[in-house]
Amino acid sequence: MISKSQIKLITGLRQKKYRDSSGLFVAEGPKVISELLEAGFQADYFFSTKVDPSEGHEATAISEIDLKKISALKTPNTSLAVFRKPTYPELRQSGLILALDAIRDPGNLGTIIRLCDWFGVEQIVCSADTADCFNPKVIQATMGSIARVAVHYVGLDSFLRNTQLTTIGAVMDGASVYQTELPSEGILVMGNEANGISETINEALNLRITIPRFGAVQETESLNVATATAILLNEFRRSTGK
């Protein structure tokens, strides 16, 4: 049985200010919850309509009606858990790092986190105006990859200007990524869905690359930022072998 105070807490966590003040976030669905638990994330509450002791994690039984009250999904999954936000290790200035400049759409951010997990990018740095990585929609889109990718929110302009790594920005008028020698270590910067990389961040770049269009008409204005990230991360891994 879920209490009224628990319902109020969980539904409140849909808002960033309550996630920030409480240090908690919500995850839904057995796959996402299982991956977070296996990664050592601490669950304060774990509710499920299908309690199975053999799974090794103790869940509290909940009715489908009560689950619908606390779920942020149009069609609730069978389980929901409230986790404590992790404390990430200190940001390492090594390897390939992804930087996000004002990525606003939670679905895009979640997909990008999952892509980083796939391509072995362990660190993301975000501008302060990028979507919150603990937004429920972001958590769902990561499908558990948030457990393996550290997301840091920084003053992005200062970070890029002070790093010793090569800074590479994805822009419309850059050099073709297919004809550019890419570094095995560096910071790949992806820009806002509508406006691309901001002017101040653009000034901090060492290298500007683009994904060329091959269509005969070439009227498509741009690629979705998550799609572009997938193409560029693939090219970094393919060309550098790392």
N, C-alpha and C positions, 0 to 999 in steps of 0.2 A: 504494500500500500504506500503510495507516494503522498507526502503531506503538502498542504497549501504553501508552506514556506519554501519547500523544495521546488514546487512548480514556479513560484515567483522568482526564485534564484535562477533557475534554468532558463526561463523565458527572458529574464533580464540580460543573460549573457549573449543575447543576439546583438546587443549594443556594445560598442567598443569601450565606452566609458566604464561599464560594469566589468568587462573582461580585464581592463587595466587595473581597476581598483581592487578586484578580488584575486587577480592572478590565476583565473580559471578560464577554461574554454570547453566547448561542447563538441563531441564527435558522435556520429551516428553510423550504424551499420556494423555487423559482426566483423567484416574484413578490416575496416579502419580501426575499430576498437582493439581487435586482436593484435594488430601490428604495433599500436601504441603501447599496449600492455607488454608485449614481448620486448619492446625497446626500453622498457623500464620507466615509462611514464606513470605517474601516480594518479590513480582514479579515486576521487572523493565519493562519487556515486556511479553505480553501474546498474542500469535497469534493462530488463529483457522480457519479451513476451514468451520466449522459449528458453527457460532456464535448463541448462544441461551441466550437471556437476562434473561430467567426464571431460569438459573443456578445460578444467584446471583454473578457471577464474570465477570467483564468487559473484554472481549477479543477483539482484533482487527482482522478484517476479513483478510484472506490471501488466495491466490490462491494455488491450489495443486502444480502448477509449482514452485511458490516462496517457498512454504514449503519444497519442495524437495531440493532447493538450500541450505537451512540452516539446514536440518535434518541430523543427524549422522546415521540414520537408513537406511538400504537398501530399506525397504518399509516404508515410513514415515507414522506416525499415523496422526490423524486429528488435533493435536494441539502441540504447543511447547511454553515453557515459559523460561524466564531467571530470575533466583532467586538470591537474595543475600545470601551468606553463613551465616548460623546461628552462634550465639555466644552460645556455650554450657555452662551449669553450671559447676562449678569446680568439678573435678573428686572426687567422694566419695569412700573411702576405706571401702566399706561394700557391703554385698550381694554377688551374683555371678557375677564375671567380666570375660569377655573373652579377652584373649591377643593373638595377631596375630604376629608371627615372620616371616617377609618377605613373606607374601602372595602376589603374584605378579599378578595373573590373576583377572581382574576386575569382570568377571562373578562369580568367586568363592567368592570374597569379597562381592558382592551384595547379593548373596544367603545367605552368613553367616549373614549379617546384617538382612535379612528377618527372618532367623532362630532365631536370638536373640529376635526379636520382638515377634515371636510366643511363645518362651519359657520364656518371661518376663525378659530377660537380657537387662538391660537398658544402660549398659556401655561397650564399647569395647576400649581396648588400643592397639595401633599398633606401631610396630617399624617404624623408619623413611623410611625404604625401602619397606614398604608395599604399595600396590597400593593406589592411591588417591581415597578417598571415594566419591569425587565429579566428578570423571571421568564419562562421559555420560553413558558408559556401566554399571558402578556400579549403577548409579541412576536408570537405567531401570530395572536391576536385583532385586533391592530392592522392586520394585512395591509400593513405598510409605513408606516403613518401615524406611527409612532414617529420616523421620519426628519424629520418636519415639525412636530412638536409638542414643545415643551420641557417636561419634567416636573421640577418642583423639590420637594424634601422640606424642609419648614420647621416651625418651631414655629407651628402654625396659629393658636392662640389669640393669641399675641403679634402675628403678622402681621396678623390681622384688626383687632386693637385699634389698631394704629399706622398703618394705611393711610388715605389721604385719599379713596380710592374708596368708593362706596356698597357696603355689604355686604348681599347679598340671599340669604336662606336658603329652601330648599324644605322646608316643614313641612306637617303634616296640617291644622293649624288656622289657616293663614294666609289672606290675602286672595286671591281668585280671580285667577290670572295673567291671565285674559281681561278683567278689569275694573281692572287696575293699570297705571299709567303707568310703563313700565320705562325705566331710564336707558340711554343709548347706551354708557356706560362703567360698569364696576362689577365686583364679584366675586360670582359665583353659587356658593353653597355647597350641596353635596349631601352627605347624611349616610349613615351606616352602613346596610347592607342590612337588618339586623334592628331596630336601635334608633333609626335616624334621626340627626339632628344632636345632638351631645352638649350637655349643659346649659351648659358653659363656652363653647362656640362659639355657642350660641343667644343667650347674653347679649351677644355682640359684634356681633350683627346690627342693621342699620338698618331692614331691611324683611323681612317674612316673607310668602311667597307659597305658594299651593298649586294643584294641578291638580284642579279640581272633578270629582266623579263625576256622570255623567249617567244611569246605569242606574236603572231603576225600583226595583229591590230594594236596591241600594247596599250589598251585603254584602262586596264585595271590600275587603280591609283596606288594601292599598297597591299601588303599581306597582313593578316591578323598577326599580332605581336607574338602569340604563342607559336603559331606556325613558323614565323620567321626565326624564332629562337630555336626551334627543332632543327631547321635547315642549317643554321649557323653552328650549333653545337655538333651536329653530325660532321660538318666540314672541318671543324677544329680537330675532332678525334680522328677523322679519316686522314687528314693531311699531315698531322704531327705524329700519329701512331701512338698517342698517349691519352 
